[in-house]
Amino acid sequence: MPLAGNKAGLYKFRVGDYRLLCSRDDEELHVLVVKVKHRREVYRG
């Protein structure tokens, strides 16, 4: 799911109690994992 605000351009995925914030490059079919943290902490700072 795409995010908005200061995290625009990133996508979020839930994996158990964790969230992965990712960016993607459609031209090369790459996915870059930007951050992996517990769900209650991932959106802070």
N, C-alpha and C positions, 0 to 999 in steps of 0.2 A: 504494500500500500504506500503510495507517495506521501511525503510529509510536506508541510508548509512552513512559513516563517523563516527563522534563521537556519532551519534544516531542509529548506527547499532543495530539491534535486536528489534527496536521499530517499530510500525505501526502507520500510521496517518489516521484519519477520519475527514471529514469536516462536521460540524453541523452548518448550517447557517453561521454566521460570525466567528465562533470559530473552532479551531482544537483540537482534542483529540489525545494525544500521548499515546499509549498503548503498553504494553508487554503482552505476552501470554504464558501459560503453557499448552501444548498439552496433557500431561499425565493426568492432572486433569481437563481439560477444564475450566481453569480460565482465565479471562482477567483482568489485572490490569491497571487502568487509571493512568498514570504517571503525566500528565499535561493537564490542560484545560486553554487555553488563546485565546485572539483575534488573528486572522490569521496573522496580521502584527507583533505580538510580540512573538509568540510561539517558533520560532527557534533561538531567541537571547539568548546568554549565557546559 
